[in-house]
Amino acid sequence: MGERPALLACADDYASGEIIAAHCHAQIQLIHATVGVMRVTTVQGSWVVPPGHALWVPAAMEHGIRMTGDVQMRTLFIEPSALGFEVPSCQVVRVSALVRELILAAIGSLGAAQCEARDRHLLGLLFAELQMAPPLSTYVPLPGHPRLKALCESFVADPSQESTLQDWADQSNMSSRTLARLFLRELGMTFGEWRTRTRLVLCLQRLASGVSILEVALEHGYQSPSAFSAMFKRELGYAPSHYAVG
């Protein structure tokens, strides 16, 4: 058997709601969609990948993917030894116009006859740009603790609920102080931080699916679009209209 290439680039299209079952690859994977939104799930939690972004997935990490809207997925499979930097965990990064064009150029063109010099230049520039790509926090961690996990999953299903930490503590038959410590230990963030992050990630998915900013704000417990927009820009550095479709 010959040596595996440094990079394989694939183009696949999926219908809205389609699911790729949990699987893993020997290579590092960069999952990008030129159209549509993807929600990638591992045992640690979920990442939403909005338009203009991509998700790093480490080699051998099991993950499943759910499509929101019709998705045009463009994926890179990269040999770890060829990349030049480590990918220790999943991370969403912004995809610049240059990186997007380099990904598209790699699809179907790498390995063509008499193109070795071009391939080296393309890969060198692509990997250098990817190493500098700014991260985006669209990760929703899920706890291992059974009672806390059930409460977190119920919130993901209905993010407009206004339950307090004390409400959750009462449902879990523990004190609010104990639950607060459990949040920090299991998720590395406070109850309020986790709730804000979860709402933000779910909002991204809805905005990129074409739902209006007003609808998204009300669905996720905000009293007005302006309050929602202020939170969104504070957390991500962009107004929600940046991610809205249409």
Secondary structure, 3 states (H helix, E strand, C coil): CCCCCCEEEEEEEECCCCEEEEECCCCEEEEEEEEEEEEEEECCEEEEECCCEEEEECCCCCEEEEEEEEEEEEEEEECHHHHCCCCCCCEEEECCHHHHHHHHHHCCCCCCCCCHHHHHHHHHHHHHHHHCCCEECCEEECCCCHHHHHHHHHHHHCCCCCCCHHHHHHHCCCCHHHHHHHHHHHHCCCHHHHHHHHHHHHHHHHHHCCCCHHHHHHHCCCCCHHHHHHHHHHHHCCCHHHCCCC
